[in-house]
Amino acid sequence: MSSQFKNNECDEMEINMTEQTAELTPAKTNKKKNTPVAGQQSYEYMHSYTYTLKDGSKKILEPIAVLKVDESHPFPSNQNPNLVQVIEIGEVLVQLLTNITIKLTNLLDVGAVGVTNNTSTKNPVSLNEVIGLIKQKLEILHKVIEFADIASSKIENDIHQKEAQLAKFIEDQLKKDCGAALGSILAKELDKVAQKEIKNLSDGIQALLKNVFGFLAHSVIQEVLNAAGLHGDATSLRQYAEQFQTFVVPDVLSTLHNDDAFAAFQVSGPNPLVIERVIDSLPAKFPVDNKSFSRIMGPDDSIELAISENRLYLTDYKALSVMEPGTFPLQKYIAASMALFAVKKGDTSGALKSIAIQVDQQPSESNPVIYPFHKETWTLAKTHFQAANANYHELISHLGLTHLLIEPFAVSTQRKLNDKHPIYTLLLPHFQGTLFINNAAILTLINPGGAVDSSLGGTIETDWEVTTNALSELNFNERMLPNQLASRFMANKNLPVSYPYRDDAMDVWDAIKSWCTDYVDIYFANDAQIAGDKALQSWTQDLISKDGGCINGLGEKDPKGNLGIFTKAYLVDVLTMVIFTASAQHAAVNFPQLSVMSYTPSMPMAAYAPAPTSTEGSESQSLLATLPPLQQALQQQLITHGLGGVYFTRLGDYNRHQRGNYFSDTKVQGALVTFRDKLDAVERKIGDRNLHRPQYQSLLPSRIPQSINI
C-alpha cells in the first residue's frame, strides 16, 4: 500500500537579479571572489519521503521541504546536537523511563511500608505455593529489569561515559599544560573529543526514541504493563493520574471538568492560535439558538448583542475535515469540531464562558449542537473537541507551522549564505538543533507505525494531509504575528476578552523586531544595499522556489514586479518572523505539552468511542470508553513529557555555553544589550499581568529557547 500527496506548486515569478554587489556597513564590500557557500554541497532539499513497511510495501509521505538525507547525502555532521543538548535530552528520557519503572516496582513490593502483622499471611500457604510466588516475582523482576535495561541504560551509560571522558581530559590537560595557551588548546581538544562521540550518541538517541515509543507493541512489555495497571481500558480516571509516579501531576487534573478552564484553553492553552472573533453572524453550519445562549449568559443577553459588543468568539477546527479515523493500533475517532465562547455582559475580567459545541462540521439530527446544560453529553462533547484541539495542535500549530516552517530557512541559509554574511551569523543560533530533531522525528515519530500514527486520531496519510494543507495554504507574510491576529479579528487589545497569548506574544515580537532593526541598521545603510545583496536575493529565491523551500507568500515586489527582499523594513519583518517562530512561537505550543497534555484526559490525542449522536446519554458509562486506553495514555505522556521537558538555550543569550561573545563585531554588543534589557522588561510585564489574570507562563522570555531543538 502506498500513498502520495502532491504539494501545491509555489508561485513562480521570473526574477531579474541585479548585478550590483551589496556594500555592508560598517564593514567594507567583501572583495573575495568565488567564496564557497558554507555547507552548500551537503544541503539539498527533499519533498517526499518513502517508508518501507514490514511487509515490503512502500508508503510515500510528503514532509513538504526538508533536508535531504540518504546514503549519498548523510546528515551534516555540523548539525548534530552538541554534548550539552544530548545530555539534556538524555536526562529527560531517563526521567520518563524511571517514572514507568517506579510504577512497575509496585509489582515487587519495592518501597512498601514494612508491616509486622501482614494480613496476606493470615491464610497458611504451602511451600510449593511460596516457591511459586517467588518464581512469579522473579519472572516479573526479570522483565522489569530487561525493560529498564533496554530502554534506559544505554543512554544513561553513554552520557556518564562522555561526561567522564571530558572530565578526565580536562584533568589531564590541567596537569600537562598550565600555560597561557591552555584555554585555546583545551577548547580545540574538547571539541575534537565531543565531535568524535556526538554522532554515535545522537544516533543512539534516535534509536532510543524509536525503541521507547515502540516498546508498547512488545507482548512481554504489555504483559508487565497490564499487571502494573498501565495497560488496557481504564476503569477510573484515577488510573491516569497514577501514571505519574516520579512526576507531579499537572494542575489541569483539578480543573478537568471545569467549563471556565475549558474556555480559557482557547486563549492561554497549548493551542491559542485558532479562536476568532465573530464579526457579523455565526456560520450557518453552527446553528446555536438564542434561547439556549440566553439560558447560559443571562436573559438580557443575546447572540446579536454579544456580536455587536465584540463578546462572541468561535474556535473551528475545520482544517481537520480531511482526516479519516485511524485504526492503528486500535479503532480511533476524530472529528472537525467547533465551539462557541462568549464574555459575559459587564464582566471586566474578560473571562470566556463556554456556550456550545458541535462535534463535526455539518449539523444534523445525529450531530446536534450540545450545550453545558446537556450534562449527560456535554463532557463527552468536550472530550471530542479536545481531541480535535490536540490533533490541530500537533499537526498544524506545532509540527507544521513551527518545525516544518523553519526547516527551509535553516537549509537555505546553509545553501545560499556565506558563513561570514551578517544574516547567516544572526540566524544560525536560531536554527540550532532544528535539522537534527526534525530528521529524528521523520525517522522515529511521524513514520508509519510510529508514535504519531499510533497516538493521533487519523490515519498517517490523512495526518500528513492536514499538515501539508496547512503549509501549502500558508501565506508567509499573512502569518506574521500582527497579521495573523488581525485575520482572526483578535489584534485589538481593547477587546473585552482577556487574551494572554496575544498580549505576551506581541510584547516578545516587538522586542525581537527592535533587535532585528538595530542589527540590520549596523550592516545595511539603505534599501539599495538590500536589493543589491546577491546572496540575500539568492537566499530568498531558494526559499520560495518549488524545488527549494516552497514557502508561499514570502517576498515583496520591486517596481518591476520582481519578488524578493528589497527594503530594510521588509528584511526586518522576515527576520523577526523567523526568530519569533523558532523561539517564542515554538515555546508557546511546545511546553504546554508537559503542563497540560501529559495528563491525557485533559487533551486526548484521539477519541476511542463515537461522538454522541443526541443531547441525551449516559456520561458515566461513556467517558472512560471515549478516553484513550492506559497504554495509549502512557504513550501520550512519553511524547508530551519528552518534547515539553527539555529547555535548551535561552532567547537573547547568544553567549550561552561558550567563552566570550558569539558576535565578534563589537558594534553588535550595544544592540544585544538593549535586546536583553527589553526581554527583561517583558518578563516583568508578564509577571505583573499574571497577578491579575489566570497564570500564563509559556512566553516568559526566561522560558523561551532560541531555537526549535526538541
C-alpha positions as CSV (number, residue, x, y, z in Angstrom):
1,M,0.0,0.0,0.0
2,S,1.3,3.4,-0.8
3,S,0.0,6.9,-0.9
4,Q,1.4,10.2,-2.2
5,F,0.3,13.7,-1.8
6,K,1.5,16.4,-4.2
7,N,2.5,19.8,-3.0
8,N,0.7,22.8,-4.4
9,E,3.2,24.5,-6.7
10,C,4.8,27.6,-5.3
11,D,4.1,30.8,-7.1
12,E,6.7,31.2,-9.8
13,M,7.9,34.6,-10.9
14,E,10.8,35.5,-13.2
15,I,13.4,37.4,-11.3
16,N,15.8,39.8,-12.9
17,M,18.6,39.8,-10.5
18,T,20.7,42.9,-10.3
19,E,24.5,42.6,-10.7
20,Q,25.1,45.2,-8.0
21,T,27.1,43.9,-5.1
22,A,26.0,44.9,-1.6
23,E,28.1,47.3,0.4
24,L,27.8,46.3,4.0
25,T,28.3,48.9,6.7
26,P,30.4,49.2,8.8
27,A,32.3,46.5,7.1
28,K,33.6,47.2,3.5
29,T,32.4,45.4,0.5
30,N,33.6,41.8,0.5
31,K,36.0,41.6,-2.4
32,K,36.7,37.9,-2.2
33,K,35.6,36.1,-5.3
34,N,34.1,32.6,-5.6
35,T,33.9,32.2,-1.9
36,P,32.2,28.8,-1.4
37,V,28.9,29.0,0.5
38,A,29.1,27.2,3.8
39,G,27.9,23.7,3.6
40,Q,26.5,24.2,0.1
41,Q,27.4,20.7,-1.2
42,S,25.9,19.0,1.8
43,Y,22.5,20.7,1.9
44,E,19.8,19.6,-0.6
45,Y,16.0,19.6,-0.4
46,M,13.7,16.6,-0.3
47,H,10.0,17.0,-0.9
48,S,8.8,13.4,-0.2
49,Y,9.9,10.5,2.0
50,T,9.5,6.8,1.1
51,Y,9.0,4.5,4.0
52,T,9.4,0.7,3.6
53,L,6.9,-1.2,5.7
54,K,7.4,-4.5,7.4
55,D,5.6,-6.3,4.5
56,G,7.9,-4.8,2.0
57,S,5.4,-2.3,0.6
58,K,6.2,1.4,0.2
59,K,4.4,4.4,1.6
60,I,5.2,7.8,0.3
61,L,4.5,10.8,2.6
62,E,5.2,14.5,1.9
63,P,7.3,16.3,4.5
64,I,6.9,19.4,2.4
65,A,10.5,20.8,2.1
66,V,13.1,19.2,4.4
67,L,16.8,18.5,4.4
68,K,17.6,15.6,2.1
69,V,19.2,12.8,4.0
70,D,20.1,9.5,2.3
71,E,23.1,7.3,1.6
72,S,24.6,9.8,-0.8
73,H,23.6,12.8,1.4
74,P,24.5,11.9,5.0
75,F,23.2,14.1,7.8
76,P,25.6,17.0,8.0
77,S,27.9,16.5,11.0
78,N,27.9,20.2,11.9
79,Q,24.1,19.9,12.6
80,N,24.4,17.1,15.1
81,P,23.5,18.2,18.6
82,N,26.3,19.3,20.9
83,L,27.1,17.4,24.1
84,V,25.1,19.6,26.4
85,Q,22.0,19.2,24.3
86,V,22.5,15.4,24.1
87,I,22.8,15.2,27.9
88,E,19.7,17.3,28.5
89,I,17.6,15.2,26.1
90,G,19.0,12.0,27.6
91,E,18.3,13.1,31.1
92,V,14.6,13.7,30.2
93,L,14.3,10.3,28.6
94,V,15.8,8.7,31.6
95,Q,13.4,10.5,33.9
96,L,10.5,9.2,31.7
97,L,11.7,5.7,31.9
98,T,12.3,6.0,35.6
99,N,8.7,7.2,36.1
100,I,7.5,4.0,34.4
101,T,9.9,1.7,36.2
102,I,8.8,3.1,39.6
103,K,5.2,2.2,38.7
104,L,6.4,-1.3,37.7
105,T,8.1,-1.8,41.1
106,N,4.6,-1.9,42.7
107,L,4.5,-5.4,41.5
108,L,7.5,-6.3,43.6
109,D,6.6,-4.6,46.9
110,V,9.7,-2.4,46.4
111,G,9.3,0.7,48.6
112,A,6.4,-0.8,50.5
113,V,5.8,0.2,54.2
114,G,7.0,-2.6,56.5
115,V,4.1,-4.1,58.4
116,T,4.7,-6.8,61.1
117,N,1.1,-8.1,61.0
118,N,0.8,-8.5,57.3
119,T,-2.7,-9.7,56.6
120,S,-1.6,-11.5,53.5
121,T,-0.1,-14.2,55.7
122,K,-3.3,-15.0,57.6
123,N,-4.2,-17.9,55.4
124,P,-1.5,-20.6,55.5
125,V,0.2,-21.4,52.2
126,S,2.1,-24.5,51.2
127,L,5.8,-24.5,50.5
128,N,5.1,-25.0,46.8
129,E,2.8,-22.0,46.7
130,V,5.6,-19.9,48.3
131,I,8.1,-21.1,45.8
132,G,5.6,-20.4,43.0
133,L,5.1,-16.9,44.3
134,I,8.8,-16.3,44.5
135,K,9.3,-17.6,41.0
136,Q,6.5,-15.3,39.7
137,K,8.1,-12.3,41.5
138,L,11.5,-13.2,40.0
139,E,10.0,-13.5,36.5
140,I,8.4,-10.1,36.8
141,L,11.5,-8.6,38.2
142,H,13.5,-10.1,35.3
143,K,11.1,-8.5,32.8
144,V,11.2,-5.1,34.6
145,I,15.0,-5.2,34.6
146,E,15.1,-6.3,31.0
147,F,12.7,-3.4,30.0
148,A,14.6,-0.8,32.1
149,D,18.0,-2.0,30.7
150,I,16.9,-2.0,27.1
151,A,15.1,1.3,27.4
152,S,17.3,3.4,29.6
153,S,20.8,2.0,30.5
154,K,22.3,2.7,27.1
155,I,21.6,6.4,27.0
156,E,22.4,6.8,30.7
157,N,25.7,4.9,30.5
158,D,26.7,6.8,27.3
159,I,26.0,10.1,29.0
160,H,28.0,9.2,32.1
161,Q,30.8,7.8,29.8
162,K,31.0,11.0,27.8
163,E,31.0,13.2,31.0
164,A,33.8,11.1,32.4
165,Q,35.8,11.3,29.3
166,L,35.6,15.1,29.2
167,A,36.4,15.3,32.9
168,K,39.4,13.1,32.6
169,F,40.6,15.1,29.6
170,I,40.3,18.4,31.4
171,E,42.2,16.9,34.4
172,D,45.0,15.6,32.1
173,Q,45.3,18.9,30.3
174,L,45.5,20.9,33.5
175,K,48.3,18.6,34.7
176,K,50.1,18.7,31.3
177,D,49.9,22.4,30.5
178,C,49.1,25.3,32.8
179,G,50.5,27.9,30.5
180,A,48.7,30.8,28.8
181,A,47.8,28.7,25.8
182,L,45.8,26.2,27.9
183,G,42.4,27.9,27.1
184,S,42.7,27.6,23.3
185,I,44.3,24.2,23.4
186,L,41.6,22.9,25.8
187,A,38.8,24.3,23.6
188,K,40.1,22.6,20.5
189,E,40.8,19.3,22.1
190,L,37.4,19.3,23.9
191,D,35.8,20.0,20.6
192,K,37.6,17.0,19.0
193,V,36.6,14.7,21.8
194,A,33.0,15.9,21.7
195,Q,32.5,15.8,18.0
196,K,34.0,12.3,17.8
197,E,31.5,11.0,20.2
198,I,28.4,13.1,19.5
199,K,27.4,11.3,16.3
200,N,27.3,7.9,17.9
201,L,25.4,9.3,20.9
202,S,22.9,11.3,18.7
203,D,22.4,8.2,16.6
204,G,21.7,6.4,19.9
205,I,19.1,8.9,20.9
206,Q,17.3,8.4,17.6
207,A,17.3,4.6,18.1
208,L,16.3,5.1,21.7
209,L,13.4,7.3,20.7
210,K,12.2,4.7,18.3
211,N,12.5,1.9,21.0
212,V,10.9,3.9,23.8
213,F,7.9,4.9,21.7
214,G,7.6,1.4,20.2
215,F,8.0,-0.6,23.4
216,L,4.3,-0.9,24.0
217,A,3.9,-3.2,21.0
218,H,6.0,-5.9,22.6
219,S,4.0,-8.7,24.1
220,V,6.3,-9.2,27.1
221,I,6.1,-5.5,27.9
222,Q,2.4,-5.5,27.5
223,E,2.1,-8.3,30.0
224,V,4.2,-6.4,32.6
225,L,2.3,-3.1,31.9
226,N,-1.0,-4.9,32.2
227,A,0.0,-6.4,35.6
228,A,1.1,-2.9,36.8
229,G,-2.2,-1.2,35.8
230,L,-0.6,0.6,32.8
231,H,-2.3,-1.3,30.0
232,G,-5.8,-1.9,28.9
233,D,-9.1,0.1,29.4
234,A,-9.2,2.4,32.3
235,T,-11.8,1.6,35.0
236,S,-11.4,5.0,36.7
237,L,-10.0,8.5,36.0
238,R,-7.7,7.9,38.9
239,Q,-5.6,5.5,36.8
240,Y,-4.5,8.3,34.5
241,A,-3.1,10.3,37.5
242,E,-1.4,7.1,38.8
243,Q,0.8,7.1,35.7
244,F,2.6,10.0,37.3
245,Q,5.0,8.4,39.8
246,T,8.1,10.5,39.9
247,F,6.4,13.5,38.2
248,V,4.0,15.9,39.7
249,V,0.5,15.5,38.2
250,P,-0.3,18.7,36.1
251,D,-2.6,21.3,37.6
252,V,-5.2,20.5,34.9
253,L,-6.2,17.4,36.9
254,S,-8.1,19.6,39.4
255,T,-9.9,21.6,36.7
256,L,-10.6,18.7,34.3
257,H,-14.4,19.2,34.3
258,N,-14.4,22.9,34.8
259,D,-16.1,24.8,31.9
260,D,-14.3,28.1,32.6
261,A,-10.9,26.3,32.5
262,F,-12.0,24.7,29.2
263,A,-12.9,28.1,27.8
264,A,-9.6,29.6,29.0
265,F,-7.7,26.9,26.9
266,Q,-8.7,28.8,23.8
267,V,-6.7,31.9,24.8
268,S,-4.0,30.5,27.0
269,G,-3.7,26.8,26.5
270,P,-1.4,24.7,24.2
271,N,-3.2,25.9,21.1
272,P,-4.3,29.6,21.5
273,L,-4.0,30.2,17.7
274,V,-7.4,29.3,16.3
275,I,-10.0,31.3,18.2
276,E,-11.5,34.2,16.3
277,R,-14.0,36.9,16.9
278,V,-17.4,36.6,15.4
279,I,-18.0,39.7,13.3
280,D,-21.4,39.6,11.6
281,S,-23.1,36.3,12.4
282,L,-22.5,32.8,13.3
283,P,-21.8,30.4,10.3
284,A,-24.9,28.7,9.1
285,K,-23.2,25.3,9.8
286,F,-23.3,26.1,13.5
287,P,-27.0,26.7,14.5
288,V,-26.7,27.9,18.1
289,D,-30.0,29.2,19.1
290,N,-30.7,32.4,21.1
291,K,-32.8,30.7,23.7
292,S,-30.0,28.4,24.7
293,F,-27.5,31.3,24.6
294,S,-29.6,33.4,26.9
295,R,-30.1,30.4,29.2
296,I,-26.4,30.3,29.7
297,M,-25.4,34.0,29.5
298,G,-28.5,35.6,31.1
299,P,-32.0,36.6,30.0
300,D,-30.8,40.1,29.0
301,D,-28.1,38.8,26.6
302,S,-28.4,37.5,23.0
303,I,-26.1,36.3,20.2
304,E,-26.7,39.5,18.3
305,L,-25.9,41.7,21.2
306,A,-22.8,39.8,22.0
307,I,-21.6,40.1,18.4
308,S,-22.3,43.9,18.4
309,E,-20.3,44.3,21.7
310,N,-17.4,42.1,20.4
311,R,-18.1,39.4,23.1
312,L,-18.6,36.4,20.9
313,Y,-15.8,34.0,19.8
314,L,-15.5,30.9,17.7
315,T,-13.0,28.1,17.6
316,D,-13.4,26.0,14.4
317,Y,-11.1,23.0,13.6
318,K,-12.4,22.7,10.0
319,A,-8.9,22.0,8.8
320,L,-9.3,18.5,10.2
321,S,-12.2,17.7,7.8
322,V,-9.9,15.7,5.6
323,M,-8.9,13.3,8.4
324,E,-10.1,9.7,8.3
325,P,-10.3,7.8,11.7
326,G,-7.2,5.7,12.3
327,T,-7.2,2.0,13.2
328,F,-3.6,1.7,14.4
329,P,-3.2,0.2,16.9
330,L,-6.9,0.4,17.8
331,Q,-10.0,1.9,16.3
332,K,-10.0,5.7,16.9
333,Y,-12.4,8.6,16.2
334,I,-11.6,12.1,15.2
335,A,-13.9,15.0,14.0
336,A,-13.5,18.5,12.9
337,S,-15.2,20.1,15.9
338,M,-16.2,23.7,16.6
339,A,-17.1,25.5,19.8
340,L,-18.6,28.9,20.8
341,F,-17.5,31.1,23.7
342,A,-18.5,34.5,25.0
343,V,-17.6,37.1,27.5
344,K,-20.4,37.7,30.0
345,K,-22.1,41.1,29.7
346,G,-20.5,43.5,32.1
347,D,-17.6,41.1,33.1
348,T,-14.5,43.3,33.2
349,S,-12.2,40.3,33.8
350,G,-12.6,39.2,30.1
351,A,-13.0,35.6,31.0
352,L,-14.7,33.4,28.4
353,K,-17.7,31.3,29.1
354,S,-18.4,28.0,27.3
355,I,-21.6,28.2,25.2
356,A,-21.9,25.3,22.7
357,I,-20.0,22.5,20.9
358,Q,-20.8,20.8,17.6
359,V,-18.6,17.8,17.3
360,D,-18.5,17.7,13.5
361,Q,-18.9,20.3,10.7
362,Q,-22.3,19.6,9.3
363,P,-25.3,19.9,11.6
364,S,-27.8,17.1,11.6
365,E,-30.1,15.1,13.9
366,S,-27.1,12.9,14.7
367,N,-24.7,15.8,15.0
368,P,-26.6,18.2,17.3
369,V,-25.4,21.4,19.0
370,I,-24.6,20.4,22.6
371,Y,-24.8,22.9,25.5
372,P,-23.4,22.8,29.0
373,F,-26.9,22.1,30.4
374,H,-26.8,18.8,28.5
375,K,-24.9,17.3,31.4
376,E,-25.0,13.7,30.2
377,T,-23.3,14.5,26.9
378,W,-21.5,17.9,27.5
379,T,-18.4,16.2,28.9
380,L,-18.3,13.8,26.0
381,A,-18.6,16.7,23.6
382,K,-15.7,18.5,25.3
383,T,-13.6,15.3,25.2
384,H,-14.1,15.0,21.4
385,F,-13.5,18.7,21.0
386,Q,-10.2,18.5,23.0
387,A,-9.2,15.5,20.8
388,A,-9.7,17.8,17.8
389,N,-7.7,20.5,19.6
390,A,-4.8,18.1,20.2
391,N,-4.7,17.0,16.6
392,Y,-4.8,20.5,15.2
393,H,-2.2,21.5,17.7
394,E,0.3,18.7,16.9
395,L,-0.2,18.6,13.1
396,I,-0.6,22.3,12.3
397,S,0.3,24.7,15.1
398,H,3.3,22.6,16.3
399,L,4.7,20.4,13.6
400,G,3.6,22.3,10.5
401,L,3.8,26.0,11.4
402,T,7.0,25.8,13.6
403,H,9.2,22.8,12.9
404,L,8.5,22.4,9.2
405,L,8.1,26.1,8.5
406,I,11.6,26.9,10.0
407,E,13.4,24.0,8.4
408,P,13.6,25.6,4.9
409,F,15.2,28.7,6.4
410,A,17.8,26.5,8.1
411,V,18.5,24.6,4.9
412,S,18.6,27.6,2.5
413,T,20.7,29.7,4.9
414,Q,23.4,26.9,4.7
415,R,22.9,26.7,0.9
416,K,22.9,30.3,-0.1
417,L,24.6,32.5,2.6
418,N,28.3,32.6,3.2
419,D,29.2,31.9,6.8
420,K,30.5,35.5,7.1
421,H,27.3,37.0,5.9
422,P,25.7,39.0,8.8
423,I,22.3,37.4,8.2
424,Y,23.9,34.0,8.5
425,T,25.5,35.0,11.7
426,L,22.3,36.3,13.2
427,L,20.1,33.4,12.3
428,L,22.5,30.4,12.9
429,P,21.8,30.2,16.7
430,H,18.0,30.2,16.0
431,F,18.4,27.0,13.9
432,Q,20.5,25.1,16.5
433,G,19.3,21.5,16.7
434,T,16.3,22.0,14.4
435,L,17.5,19.9,11.5
436,F,18.5,17.1,13.9
437,I,15.3,17.0,15.8
438,N,13.2,17.2,12.6
439,N,15.1,14.4,10.9
440,A,14.8,12.3,14.1
441,A,11.1,12.9,14.1
442,I,10.7,11.9,10.4
443,L,12.5,8.6,11.2
444,T,11.2,7.8,14.6
445,L,8.0,9.7,15.4
446,I,5.9,10.6,12.4
447,N,6.7,7.5,10.4
448,P,4.1,4.9,9.6
449,G,3.6,2.8,12.7
450,G,5.3,5.4,14.8
451,A,4.2,7.3,17.8
452,V,2.1,9.9,15.8
453,D,0.5,7.2,13.8
454,S,-0.4,5.4,17.0
455,S,-1.4,8.3,19.1
456,L,-3.3,10.8,16.9
457,G,-6.8,10.3,15.7
458,G,-6.3,9.9,12.0
459,T,-4.6,7.6,9.6
460,I,-0.9,8.5,8.9
461,E,-1.9,9.6,5.4
462,T,-4.5,12.0,6.5
463,D,-2.4,13.2,9.3
464,W,0.2,14.3,6.7
465,E,-2.6,15.7,4.5
466,V,-3.6,18.1,7.3
467,T,0.0,19.2,7.7
468,T,0.7,19.6,4.0
469,N,-2.5,21.5,3.5
470,A,-1.6,23.9,6.3
471,L,1.8,24.6,4.8
472,S,0.6,24.7,1.2
473,E,-2.1,27.2,2.1
474,L,0.3,29.3,4.2
475,N,0.9,32.9,3.3
476,F,4.2,33.8,5.0
477,N,3.5,37.5,5.2
478,E,0.0,37.0,6.5
479,R,1.3,34.6,9.1
480,M,3.4,37.3,10.8
481,L,2.0,37.7,14.3
482,P,0.3,41.1,13.9
483,N,-1.2,40.0,10.6
484,Q,-2.5,36.6,11.8
485,L,-4.0,38.2,14.9
486,A,-5.8,40.7,12.6
487,S,-7.0,37.9,10.3
488,R,-8.8,36.4,13.3
489,F,-10.1,39.9,14.4
490,M,-8.2,39.5,17.6
491,A,-5.4,42.1,17.3
492,N,-7.2,44.9,19.2
493,K,-6.0,44.8,22.9
494,N,-9.1,46.7,23.9
495,L,-11.4,43.8,23.1
496,P,-13.4,42.7,26.1
497,V,-11.8,39.3,26.1
498,S,-8.7,38.5,28.1
499,Y,-6.2,37.0,25.6
500,P,-2.9,36.2,27.4
501,Y,-1.2,34.7,24.3
502,R,-1.8,37.8,22.2
503,D,-0.6,40.2,24.8
504,D,2.5,38.3,25.7
505,A,3.4,37.3,22.2
506,M,3.1,40.8,20.9
507,D,5.5,42.1,23.5
508,V,8.1,39.4,22.6
509,W,7.5,40.1,18.9
510,D,8.1,43.8,19.4
511,A,11.4,43.1,21.4
512,I,12.6,40.8,18.6
513,K,11.7,43.3,15.9
514,S,13.6,46.1,17.7
515,W,16.6,43.8,17.9
516,C,16.4,42.9,14.2
517,T,16.0,46.6,13.3
518,D,19.1,47.5,15.3
519,Y,21.1,44.6,13.8
520,V,20.1,45.4,10.2
521,D,21.0,49.0,10.7
522,I,24.5,48.1,11.6
523,Y,25.2,46.3,8.3
524,F,22.9,47.9,5.7
525,A,22.8,51.7,5.3
526,N,19.8,51.8,2.9
527,D,17.4,49.8,0.8
528,A,19.7,49.8,-2.2
529,Q,22.2,47.6,-0.3
530,I,19.5,45.1,0.5
531,A,18.3,45.0,-3.2
532,G,21.9,44.7,-4.3
533,D,23.0,41.9,-2.0
534,K,23.1,39.0,-4.4
535,A,23.4,36.4,-1.7
536,L,20.4,37.7,0.1
537,Q,18.4,37.6,-3.1
538,S,19.6,34.1,-3.9
539,W,18.5,33.0,-0.4
540,T,15.1,34.4,-0.9
541,Q,14.6,32.7,-4.3
542,D,15.8,29.4,-2.8
543,L,13.2,29.7,-0.1
544,I,10.2,30.4,-2.4
545,S,11.3,28.0,-5.2
546,K,9.1,24.9,-5.7
547,D,12.4,23.0,-5.9
548,G,13.6,24.6,-2.7
549,G,11.8,25.7,0.4
550,C,8.5,26.2,-1.3
551,I,7.4,28.9,1.1
552,N,4.3,30.6,-0.2
553,G,3.7,34.3,0.4
554,L,7.3,35.2,1.2
555,G,8.7,38.3,-0.5
556,E,7.9,41.8,-1.6
557,K,7.8,43.2,-5.1
558,D,10.1,45.8,-6.5
559,P,8.9,48.4,-9.1
560,K,9.5,45.9,-11.9
561,G,7.3,43.3,-10.3
562,N,10.1,41.1,-9.2
563,L,9.7,39.1,-6.0
564,G,12.4,39.3,-3.4
565,I,13.6,41.2,-0.3
566,F,14.3,44.8,-1.4
567,T,13.9,47.0,1.7
568,K,15.3,47.1,5.1
569,A,11.9,47.3,6.7
570,Y,10.8,44.0,5.0
571,L,14.0,42.3,5.8
572,V,13.4,43.2,9.4
573,D,9.9,41.7,9.2
574,V,11.2,38.5,7.7
575,L,14.0,38.1,10.3
576,T,11.5,38.9,13.1
577,M,9.1,36.2,11.8
578,V,11.8,33.6,11.6
579,I,13.3,34.3,15.0
580,F,9.9,34.6,16.7
581,T,8.7,31.3,15.1
582,A,11.9,29.5,16.0
583,S,11.8,30.7,19.6
584,A,8.6,32.2,21.1
585,Q,6.0,30.6,18.8
586,H,7.5,27.1,19.3
587,A,7.7,27.7,23.0
588,A,4.0,28.7,23.2
589,V,2.9,25.4,21.6
590,N,5.7,23.0,22.8
591,F,6.0,23.4,26.5
592,P,2.2,23.2,27.4
593,Q,2.5,19.7,26.2
594,L,4.2,19.0,29.5
595,S,2.0,21.2,31.7
596,V,-1.3,20.3,30.1
597,M,-1.2,17.5,27.5
598,S,0.8,15.0,29.5
599,Y,-2.3,14.3,31.6
600,T,-4.2,12.6,28.9
601,P,-7.9,13.2,29.9
602,S,-7.3,17.0,29.6
603,M,-6.5,16.8,25.9
604,P,-6.5,13.3,24.5
605,M,-4.9,12.8,21.1
606,A,-7.8,10.6,19.9
607,A,-11.2,9.5,21.0
608,Y,-11.9,5.8,21.3
609,A,-15.7,5.8,21.1
610,P,-18.0,7.5,18.7
611,A,-19.2,11.1,19.4
612,P,-22.7,11.5,21.0
613,T,-25.4,11.5,18.4
614,S,-28.0,13.2,20.6
615,T,-28.2,15.5,23.5
616,E,-29.2,12.7,25.9
617,G,-27.0,9.9,27.1
618,S,-25.1,8.5,30.0
619,E,-21.9,10.3,30.6
620,S,-20.7,8.0,33.3
621,Q,-20.9,5.0,31.0
622,S,-19.2,6.5,28.1
623,L,-16.4,8.9,29.2
624,L,-13.9,6.2,30.1
625,A,-14.7,4.4,26.8
626,T,-14.0,7.7,24.9
627,L,-10.7,8.3,26.6
628,P,-7.6,6.5,25.4
629,P,-6.7,3.1,26.9
630,L,-4.0,3.2,29.5
631,Q,-1.2,2.2,27.2
632,Q,-2.2,4.9,24.7
633,A,-2.3,7.4,27.6
634,L,1.2,6.3,28.7
635,Q,2.5,6.8,25.2
636,Q,1.0,10.3,25.1
637,Q,2.7,11.0,28.4
638,L,6.0,9.9,27.0
639,I,5.6,12.0,23.9
640,T,4.4,15.2,25.6
641,H,6.7,15.0,28.6
642,G,9.7,14.2,26.4
643,L,9.0,17.1,24.0
644,G,7.9,19.5,26.6
645,G,10.5,18.8,29.2
646,V,13.7,20.0,27.5
647,Y,14.7,23.6,27.9
648,F,18.0,24.1,25.9
649,T,19.4,27.6,25.2
650,R,17.5,30.9,26.0
651,L,16.3,33.7,23.8
652,G,18.8,36.5,23.7
653,D,21.5,34.6,25.4
654,Y,23.8,34.1,22.4
655,N,26.9,33.6,24.6
656,R,25.5,30.6,26.5
657,H,27.7,27.5,26.6
658,Q,30.7,29.4,25.1
659,R,33.6,31.5,26.3
660,G,33.4,35.1,25.1
661,N,31.0,36.8,22.8
662,Y,29.1,35.0,20.0
663,F,29.1,38.2,17.9
664,S,32.7,39.1,17.2
665,D,31.7,42.6,15.8
666,T,31.8,44.9,18.8
667,K,29.2,47.2,17.2
668,V,26.6,44.4,17.8
669,Q,27.2,44.3,21.5
670,G,25.3,47.5,22.3
671,A,22.2,46.4,20.3
672,L,22.3,43.0,22.0
673,V,22.4,44.5,25.5
674,T,19.4,46.6,24.5
675,F,17.6,43.5,23.3
676,R,18.2,41.6,26.5
677,D,17.1,44.6,28.6
678,K,13.8,44.7,26.6
679,L,13.3,40.9,27.2
680,D,13.9,41.5,30.9
681,A,11.2,44.3,30.8
682,V,8.8,41.9,29.0
683,E,9.4,39.3,31.7
684,R,8.4,41.8,34.4
685,K,5.4,42.9,32.4
686,I,4.1,39.3,32.1
687,G,4.8,38.8,35.7
688,D,2.6,41.8,36.6
689,R,-0.2,40.5,34.3
690,N,-0.1,37.1,35.9
691,L,-1.1,38.8,39.2
692,H,-4.4,39.8,37.7
693,R,-5.3,37.0,35.3
694,P,-5.0,33.2,35.2
695,Q,-1.4,32.2,35.1
696,Y,0.1,32.1,31.6
697,Q,3.9,31.4,31.6
698,S,4.6,29.9,28.2
699,L,6.0,33.2,26.8
700,L,8.1,34.4,29.7
701,P,11.4,35.2,27.9
702,S,13.3,33.3,30.5
703,R,11.5,30.1,29.4
704,I,11.9,30.7,25.6
705,P,14.7,28.7,24.0
706,Q,16.4,30.4,21.0
707,S,15.7,27.6,18.6
708,I,13.5,24.5,17.9
709,N,15.8,22.0,19.4
710,I,13.3,19.5,20.7
